Amino acid sequence: MARPNKTGLSYFPYDVDFFDDFKVRKLIRRQGGKAIAVYALLLCFIYKNGYYIGSDEELPFIIAEKLGYDEVYVREVINNLFALELLDEGMYKSHGILTSRGIQNRFAKVQEMIGRRKYEITEYSLQSKETPVLREETPVLREETPVLREETPVLRDFAVQIKEKEKENKNKPPLPPGGGSPPAKAGGGGRGVFSLFETFWEAYPRKVGKGAAKKKFNAAIKKTTLDAMFSALEAQKQSEQWQRDNGQYIPHPATWLNQERWDDETNASIANVNTVNEELKKYAEDYISACKNADDCAKRVVKQSAKDAGFNWETLSAEIVNRSNSNG
């Protein structure tokens, strides 16, 4: 009985001009050289199982763990792969899979090179007769590239390597093009595994006005990065203003984004906290002075003024105790 044809690849070609590709250069400019490792690992996952893989919420974590990168960074790289059309965003949104026209064309070409019949992509196809083979994200295996023309020893050696590898794996069960299970649906248009907004929303301590926040986030992320937002949030979460009265004075996320408060980390936020501290200190000292003078009317005025400024009695009384201890 004939063994079913293996659809995944044991090897895939990597063109020597890879780093001259304009889209690859833009990816490096936007995300740094580490982004290439993320892209290369994704290609390994895809070609190992065929010409696409189903995405799920664990994929960024798996990539981050394998490469030792931050998961947020991996999500940003994948979003840039969509933006640069190195991965097809339409296929991800509609079917929850990661693929591209170039990946599919290259996969079909390799299938033909190793002696199989002409291979036609049928499931989730992005191929078209008008599109030259392998034109998309890298010039890998372009027919006009002399190094990889079918009659060269390099290409023949590559085909031999694949056949030898398949002999070693002849007892392994074949994999379907997209892996062993149907791809997860992305759903909701821009929602899903790579939603940067959902990552921000989970990190922001005050969860109100999600719809408005999402609109402001889409504009804000064009001006800064998620890492910059997270750094600012971590610093501001430690501020007295954000911790006071169970977070009552934390701005709404839409306000925080609209006012570009991620820039407050080292300047405005610290100045604001210092201003709040000085104001609270003054109310405490005024109250202590009223107590020394046994002026109940003055105490009530200070207490009400502090309340109007946003300081409840627990906060004010704690500062009064601190000031009293400091003054001996």
DRENDO-1510 file (C-alpha; in Angstrom, 1 decimal, always signed):
<recs>
REC; n; res; u; v; w
REC; 1; MET; +0.0; +0.0; +0.0 .
REC; 2; ALA; +1.5; +3.4; -1.0 .
REC; 3; ARG; +2.3; +5.8; +1.8 .
REC; 4; PRO; +0.4; +9.1; +1.5 .
REC; 5; ASN; +2.3; +12.0; +0.3 .
REC; 6; LYS; +3.8; +14.2; +3.0 .
REC; 7; THR; +2.6; +17.8; +2.6 .
REC; 8; GLY; +4.9; +19.6; +5.1 .
REC; 9; LEU; +8.5; +20.5; +4.2 .
REC; 10; SER; +11.6; +19.3; +6.0 .
REC; 11; TYR; +13.6; +22.1; +4.5 .
REC; 12; PHE; +12.7; +25.4; +2.9 .
REC; 13; PRO; +15.0; +27.7; +0.8 .
REC; 14; TYR; +16.4; +30.9; +2.2 .
REC; 15; ASP; +17.6; +33.3; -0.4 .
REC; 16; VAL; +21.0; +35.0; +0.0 .
REC; 17; ASP; +19.4; +38.4; -0.9 .
REC; 18; PHE; +16.8; +38.0; +1.9 .
REC; 19; PHE; +18.1; +41.1; +3.7 .
REC; 20; ASP; +18.0; +43.2; +0.6 .
REC; 21; ASP; +14.2; +42.8; +0.3 .
REC; 22; PHE; +12.5; +46.1; +0.9 .
REC; 23; LYS; +9.8; +44.8; +3.2 .
REC; 24; VAL; +12.4; +42.9; +5.3 .
REC; 25; ARG; +14.4; +46.1; +5.6 .
REC; 26; LYS; +11.3; +48.0; +6.7 .
REC; 27; LEU; +10.6; +45.3; +9.3 .
REC; 28; ILE; +14.1; +45.6; +10.8 .
REC; 29; ARG; +13.8; +49.4; +10.8 .
REC; 30; ARG; +10.5; +49.2; +12.7 .
REC; 31; GLN; +11.2; +46.4; +15.1 .
REC; 32; GLY; +14.9; +45.8; +15.1 .
REC; 33; GLY; +17.0; +42.8; +13.9 .
REC; 34; LYS; +15.3; +40.5; +16.5 .
REC; 35; ALA; +12.1; +40.7; +14.4 .
REC; 36; ILE; +13.8; +38.4; +11.8 .
REC; 37; ALA; +14.0; +35.6; +14.3 .
REC; 38; VAL; +10.3; +35.9; +14.9 .
REC; 39; TYR; +9.6; +35.9; +11.2 .
REC; 40; ALA; +11.9; +33.0; +10.6 .
REC; 41; LEU; +10.4; +30.9; +13.4 .
REC; 42; LEU; +6.9; +31.6; +12.0 .
REC; 43; LEU; +8.0; +30.4; +8.5 .
REC; 44; CYS; +9.4; +27.2; +10.2 .
REC; 45; PHE; +6.1; +26.5; +11.8 .
REC; 46; ILE; +4.2; +27.2; +8.6 .
REC; 47; TYR; +6.4; +25.1; +6.2 .
REC; 48; LYS; +6.6; +22.3; +8.7 .
REC; 49; ASN; +2.9; +21.8; +8.4 .
REC; 50; GLY; +2.4; +22.9; +4.8 .
REC; 51; TYR; +1.6; +26.4; +3.7 .
REC; 52; TYR; -0.5; +27.8; +6.6 .
REC; 53; ILE; -1.0; +27.3; +10.3 .
REC; 54; GLY; -4.1; +28.0; +12.4 .
REC; 55; SER; -3.5; +30.7; +15.0 .
REC; 56; ASP; -4.5; +30.7; +18.6 .
REC; 57; GLU; -3.8; +32.8; +21.7 .
REC; 58; GLU; -0.8; +30.7; +22.7 .
REC; 59; LEU; +1.2; +31.3; +19.6 .
REC; 60; PRO; +2.9; +34.6; +20.7 .
REC; 61; PHE; +3.8; +33.0; +24.0 .
REC; 62; ILE; +5.3; +29.9; +22.3 .
REC; 63; ILE; +7.4; +32.1; +20.0 .
REC; 64; ALA; +8.5; +34.4; +22.9 .
REC; 65; GLU; +9.5; +31.3; +25.0 .
REC; 66; LYS; +11.5; +29.8; +22.2 .
REC; 67; LEU; +13.4; +33.0; +21.4 .
REC; 68; GLY; +13.6; +34.5; +24.9 .
REC; 69; TYR; +11.7; +37.6; +23.8 .
REC; 70; ASP; +8.9; +39.5; +25.5 .
REC; 71; GLU; +5.5; +38.4; +24.4 .
REC; 72; VAL; +4.3; +41.9; +23.8 .
REC; 73; TYR; +7.2; +42.5; +21.4 .
REC; 74; VAL; +6.3; +39.3; +19.5 .
REC; 75; ARG; +2.7; +40.6; +19.1 .
REC; 76; GLU; +4.1; +43.9; +17.7 .
REC; 77; VAL; +6.3; +42.1; +15.2 .
REC; 78; ILE; +3.4; +39.9; +14.0 .
REC; 79; ASN; +1.2; +43.0; +13.6 .
REC; 80; ASN; +4.0; +44.6; +11.5 .
REC; 81; LEU; +4.2; +41.4; +9.4 .
REC; 82; PHE; +0.5; +42.0; +8.6 .
REC; 83; ALA; +1.1; +45.7; +7.8 .
REC; 84; LEU; +4.0; +44.9; +5.5 .
REC; 85; GLU; +2.0; +42.1; +3.8 .
REC; 86; LEU; +4.6; +39.5; +4.8 .
REC; 87; LEU; +1.6; +37.7; +6.2 .
REC; 88; ASP; -1.9; +38.1; +4.8 .
REC; 89; GLU; -4.1; +39.9; +7.3 .
REC; 90; GLY; -7.3; +39.1; +5.3 .
REC; 91; MET; -6.8; +35.4; +5.7 .
REC; 92; TYR; -6.1; +35.9; +9.4 .
REC; 93; LYS; -9.3; +37.9; +10.0 .
REC; 94; SER; -11.6; +35.7; +7.9 .
REC; 95; HIS; -10.2; +32.3; +8.7 .
REC; 96; GLY; -7.8; +32.6; +11.7 .
REC; 97; ILE; -4.8; +31.3; +9.8 .
REC; 98; LEU; -1.3; +32.6; +9.0 .
REC; 99; THR; -0.1; +32.4; +5.4 .
REC; 100; SER; +0.7; +34.7; +2.5 .
REC; 101; ARG; +0.8; +34.5; -1.3 .
REC; 102; GLY; +4.6; +34.2; -1.3 .
REC; 103; ILE; +4.5; +31.4; +1.2 .
REC; 104; GLN; +1.9; +29.5; -0.9 .
REC; 105; ASN; +3.8; +30.1; -4.2 .
REC; 106; ARG; +7.1; +29.0; -2.7 .
REC; 107; PHE; +5.5; +25.9; -1.1 .
REC; 108; ALA; +4.0; +24.9; -4.5 .
REC; 109; LYS; +7.3; +25.5; -6.3 .
REC; 110; VAL; +9.2; +23.3; -3.8 .
REC; 111; GLN; +6.7; +20.5; -4.2 .
REC; 112; GLU; +7.3; +20.6; -8.0 .
REC; 113; MET; +11.1; +20.7; -7.6 .
REC; 114; ILE; +11.3; +17.5; -5.5 .
REC; 115; GLY; +9.7; +15.5; -8.2 .
REC; 116; ARG; +6.0; +15.7; -7.4 .
REC; 117; ARG; +3.3; +16.6; -9.9 .
REC; 118; LYS; +2.3; +20.2; -10.5 .
REC; 119; TYR; +1.0; +21.3; -7.1 .
REC; 120; GLU; -2.1; +23.5; -6.9 .
REC; 121; ILE; -3.1; +25.3; -3.8 .
REC; 122; THR; -6.8; +24.7; -3.3 .
REC; 123; GLU; -7.5; +25.4; +0.4 .
REC; 124; TYR; -7.2; +29.1; +1.5 .
REC; 125; SER; -5.6; +29.9; -1.8 .
REC; 126; LEU; -4.1; +33.3; -2.5 .
REC; 127; GLN; -2.5; +32.3; -5.8 .
REC; 128; SER; -3.5; +33.9; -9.1 .
REC; 129; LYS; -2.4; +33.2; -12.7 .
REC; 130; GLU; -1.5; +36.9; -13.2 .
REC; 131; THR; +0.9; +36.9; -10.2 .
REC; 132; PRO; +4.5; +35.8; -11.1 .
REC; 133; VAL; +5.6; +32.9; -8.9 .
REC; 134; LEU; +7.3; +33.8; -5.6 .
REC; 135; ARG; +7.1; +37.5; -6.2 .
REC; 136; GLU; +6.0; +38.5; -2.7 .
REC; 137; GLU; +8.0; +39.0; +0.4 .
REC; 138; THR; +11.4; +37.5; -0.6 .
REC; 139; PRO; +13.0; +36.7; -3.9 .
REC; 140; VAL; +13.5; +33.1; -2.8 .
REC; 141; LEU; +13.5; +30.7; -5.8 .
REC; 142; ARG; +12.7; +33.4; -8.3 .
REC; 143; GLU; +13.1; +31.9; -11.7 .
REC; 144; GLU; +15.3; +34.8; -12.9 .
REC; 145; THR; +17.8; +34.3; -10.1 .
REC; 146; PRO; +20.7; +32.3; -11.5 .
REC; 147; VAL; +21.8; +30.8; -8.2 .
REC; 148; LEU; +18.5; +28.9; -7.7 .
REC; 149; ARG; +17.6; +28.0; -11.3 .
REC; 150; GLU; +16.4; +24.4; -11.6 .
REC; 151; GLU; +19.4; +23.3; -13.6 .
REC; 152; THR; +22.0; +24.5; -11.1 .
REC; 153; PRO; +23.7; +22.0; -8.7 .
REC; 154; VAL; +22.5; +24.1; -5.7 .
REC; 155; LEU; +18.9; +23.4; -6.5 .
REC; 156; ARG; +19.5; +19.8; -7.2 .
REC; 157; ASP; +21.3; +19.4; -3.9 .
REC; 158; PHE; +18.4; +21.1; -2.1 .
REC; 159; ALA; +16.0; +18.6; -3.7 .
REC; 160; VAL; +18.2; +15.6; -2.7 .
REC; 161; GLN; +18.3; +16.9; +0.9 .
REC; 162; ILE; +14.5; +17.0; +1.1 .
REC; 163; LYS; +14.1; +13.5; -0.4 .
REC; 164; GLU; +16.7; +12.1; +2.1 .
REC; 165; LYS; +15.0; +13.8; +5.0 .
REC; 166; GLU; +11.7; +12.3; +3.9 .
REC; 167; LYS; +13.2; +8.8; +3.8 .
REC; 168; GLU; +14.2; +9.3; +7.4 .
REC; 169; ASN; +10.7; +10.3; +8.3 .
REC; 170; LYS; +8.9; +7.6; +6.3 .
REC; 171; ASN; +7.3; +6.0; +9.3 .
REC; 172; LYS; +5.9; +9.3; +10.6 .
REC; 173; PRO; +2.2; +10.0; +9.8 .
REC; 174; PRO; +1.6; +12.8; +7.2 .
REC; 175; LEU; +0.4; +16.2; +8.4 .
REC; 176; PRO; -2.4; +18.2; +6.8 .
REC; 177; PRO; -1.4; +21.5; +5.2 .
REC; 178; GLY; -2.6; +23.5; +8.3 .
REC; 179; GLY; -1.6; +21.1; +11.0 .
REC; 180; GLY; -3.6; +18.4; +12.8 .
REC; 181; SER; -6.6; +20.5; +13.8 .
REC; 182; PRO; -8.8; +23.1; +12.1 .
REC; 183; PRO; -7.6; +26.7; +12.5 .
REC; 184; ALA; -9.1; +28.8; +15.3 .
REC; 185; LYS; -11.4; +31.5; +14.1 .
REC; 186; ALA; -10.1; +35.0; +14.6 .
REC; 187; GLY; -13.5; +36.6; +14.8 .
REC; 188; GLY; -14.5; +40.2; +15.3 .
REC; 189; GLY; -12.5; +41.7; +12.5 .
REC; 190; GLY; -9.4; +43.2; +14.3 .
REC; 191; ARG; -9.8; +41.1; +17.4 .
REC; 192; GLY; -8.0; +37.9; +18.3 .
REC; 193; VAL; -4.5; +36.7; +19.2 .
REC; 194; PHE; -2.6; +39.7; +18.0 .
REC; 195; SER; -4.8; +42.5; +19.4 .
REC; 196; LEU; -2.5; +45.1; +20.9 .
REC; 197; PHE; -5.5; +47.0; +22.4 .
REC; 198; GLU; -6.6; +43.9; +24.4 .
REC; 199; THR; -3.1; +43.7; +25.8 .
REC; 200; PHE; -3.2; +47.4; +26.8 .
REC; 201; TRP; -6.8; +47.0; +28.2 .
REC; 202; GLU; -5.7; +44.1; +30.5 .
REC; 203; ALA; -2.8; +46.2; +31.8 .
REC; 204; TYR; -4.7; +49.4; +32.5 .
REC; 205; PRO; -5.9; +49.5; +36.1 .
REC; 206; ARG; -9.2; +51.4; +35.5 .
REC; 207; LYS; -11.5; +49.6; +33.1 .
REC; 208; VAL; -14.2; +52.1; +32.0 .
REC; 209; GLY; -15.2; +53.3; +28.6 .
REC; 210; LYS; -13.7; +50.4; +26.6 .
REC; 211; GLY; -15.2; +51.5; +23.2 .
REC; 212; ALA; -13.9; +55.1; +23.5 .
REC; 213; ALA; -10.5; +53.8; +24.7 .
REC; 214; LYS; -10.2; +51.5; +21.7 .
REC; 215; LYS; -10.7; +54.4; +19.3 .
REC; 216; LYS; -8.1; +56.5; +21.1 .
REC; 217; PHE; -5.7; +53.6; +21.3 .
REC; 218; ASN; -5.8; +53.1; +17.5 .
REC; 219; ALA; -4.7; +56.7; +17.1 .
REC; 220; ALA; -2.2; +56.6; +20.0 .
REC; 221; ILE; -0.3; +53.4; +18.9 .
REC; 222; LYS; +0.7; +55.3; +15.7 .
REC; 223; LYS; +2.6; +57.8; +17.9 .
REC; 224; THR; +4.3; +55.4; +20.4 .
REC; 225; THR; +4.8; +51.8; +21.2 .
REC; 226; LEU; +3.1; +49.4; +23.6 .
REC; 227; ASP; +6.4; +49.0; +25.5 .
REC; 228; ALA; +6.5; +52.8; +26.1 .
REC; 229; MET; +2.9; +52.7; +27.3 .
REC; 230; PHE; +3.6; +49.9; +29.7 .
REC; 231; SER; +6.7; +51.6; +31.1 .
REC; 232; ALA; +4.7; +54.7; +31.8 .
REC; 233; LEU; +1.8; +52.7; +33.3 .
REC; 234; GLU; +4.1; +50.8; +35.7 .
REC; 235; ALA; +5.7; +54.1; +36.9 .
REC; 236; GLN; +2.3; +55.8; +37.3 .
REC; 237; LYS; +0.7; +52.9; +39.1 .
REC; 238; GLN; +3.2; +53.5; +41.9 .
REC; 239; SER; +2.3; +57.2; +42.2 .
REC; 240; GLU; +0.3; +58.4; +45.3 .
REC; 241; GLN; -2.3; +59.9; +43.1 .
REC; 242; TRP; -3.2; +56.6; +41.4 .
REC; 243; GLN; -3.1; +54.7; +44.6 .
REC; 244; ARG; -5.2; +57.1; +46.6 .
REC; 245; ASP; -8.8; +56.3; +47.4 .
REC; 246; ASN; -8.8; +52.9; +45.7 .
REC; 247; GLY; -7.8; +54.4; +42.3 .
REC; 248; GLN; -10.5; +57.1; +42.3 .
REC; 249; TYR; -8.1; +59.6; +40.6 .
REC; 250; ILE; -6.8; +57.3; +37.9 .
REC; 251; PRO; -7.8; +58.9; +34.6 .
REC; 252; HIS; -10.2; +57.0; +32.3 .
REC; 253; PRO; -8.1; +55.0; +29.7 .
REC; 254; ALA; -9.5; +57.1; +26.8 .
REC; 255; THR; -8.4; +60.3; +28.6 .
REC; 256; TRP; -5.0; +58.8; +29.3 .
REC; 257; LEU; -4.5; +57.9; +25.7 .
REC; 258; ASN; -5.9; +61.1; +24.2 .
REC; 259; GLN; -3.7; +63.3; +26.4 .
REC; 260; GLU; -0.6; +61.1; +25.6 .
REC; 261; ARG; +0.0; +60.5; +29.3 .
REC; 262; TRP; +2.6; +57.9; +28.5 .
REC; 263; ASP; +4.9; +61.0; +28.3 .
REC; 264; ASP; +4.1; +61.9; +31.9 .
REC; 265; GLU; +6.4; +59.2; +33.3 .
REC; 266; THR; +9.4; +61.3; +34.1 .
REC; 267; ASN; +8.1; +64.9; +34.0 .
REC; 268; ALA; +4.4; +65.9; +34.4 .
REC; 269; SER; +3.4; +62.8; +36.5 .
REC; 270; ILE; +6.2; +63.3; +39.0 .
REC; 271; ALA; +5.5; +67.1; +39.2 .
REC; 272; ASN; +1.7; +66.3; +39.6 .
REC; 273; VAL; +2.4; +63.9; +42.5 .
REC; 274; ASN; +4.7; +66.4; +44.2 .
REC; 275; THR; +2.0; +69.1; +43.9 .
REC; 276; VAL; -0.6; +66.7; +45.5 .
REC; 277; ASN; +1.8; +65.9; +48.3 .
REC; 278; GLU; +2.5; +69.6; +49.1 .
REC; 279; GLU; -1.3; +70.4; +49.0 .
REC; 280; LEU; -2.0; +67.5; +51.4 .
REC; 281; LYS; +0.9; +68.6; +53.7 .
REC; 282; LYS; -0.6; +72.1; +53.9 .
REC; 283; TYR; -4.0; +70.9; +54.9 .
REC; 284; ALA; -2.5; +68.7; +57.6 .
REC; 285; GLU; -0.4; +71.5; +59.0 .
REC; 286; ASP; -3.4; +73.9; +59.0 .
REC; 287; TYR; -5.4; +71.3; +60.9 .
REC; 288; ILE; -2.6; +70.8; +63.5 .
REC; 289; SER; -2.5; +74.5; +64.0 .
REC; 290; ALA; -6.3; +74.7; +64.5 .
REC; 291; CYS; -6.0; +71.9; +67.1 .
REC; 292; LYS; -3.3; +73.7; +69.0 .
REC; 293; ASN; -5.5; +76.8; +69.1 .
REC; 294; ALA; -8.5; +74.8; +70.1 .
REC; 295; ASP; -10.3; +76.3; +67.1 .
REC; 296; ASP; -13.1; +73.8; +66.2 .
REC; 297; CYS; -14.4; +76.1; +63.5 .
REC; 298; ALA; -11.0; +76.3; +61.8 .
REC; 299; LYS; -10.7; +72.5; +62.0 .
REC; 300; ARG; -14.1; +72.0; +60.3 .
REC; 301; VAL; -13.1; +74.5; +57.5 .
REC; 302; VAL; -9.8; +72.7; +56.9 .
REC; 303; LYS; -11.5; +69.3; +56.9 .
REC; 304; GLN; -14.1; +70.5; +54.4 .
REC; 305; SER; -11.5; +72.2; +52.2 .
REC; 306; ALA; -9.4; +69.1; +52.1 .
REC; 307; LYS; -12.5; +67.0; +51.1 .
REC; 308; ASP; -13.3; +69.5; +48.3 .
REC; 309; ALA; -9.8; +69.0; +47.0 .
REC; 310; GLY; -10.2; +65.3; +46.8 .
REC; 311; PHE; -8.6; +64.2; +50.2 .
REC; 312; ASN; -10.9; +62.1; +52.3 .
REC; 313; TRP; -10.6; +62.2; +56.1 .
REC; 314; GLU; -8.6; +58.9; +56.2 .
REC; 315; THR; -6.0; +60.4; +53.9 .
REC; 316; LEU; -5.9; +63.7; +55.7 .
REC; 317; SER; -5.7; +62.1; +59.2 .
REC; 318; ALA; -2.9; +59.8; +58.2 .
REC; 319; GLU; -0.9; +62.9; +56.9 .
REC; 320; ILE; -1.8; +64.7; +60.2 .
REC; 321; VAL; -0.2; +61.8; +62.2 .
REC; 322; ASN; +2.9; +61.9; +59.9 .
REC; 323; ARG; +3.3; +65.6; +60.3 .
REC; 324; SER; +2.8; +65.4; +64.1 .
REC; 325; ASN; +5.5; +62.7; +64.4 .
REC; 326; SER; +7.8; +64.7; +62.1 .
REC; 327; ASN; +7.4; +67.8; +64.3 .
REC; 328; GLY; +8.0; +65.9; +67.5 .
</recs>
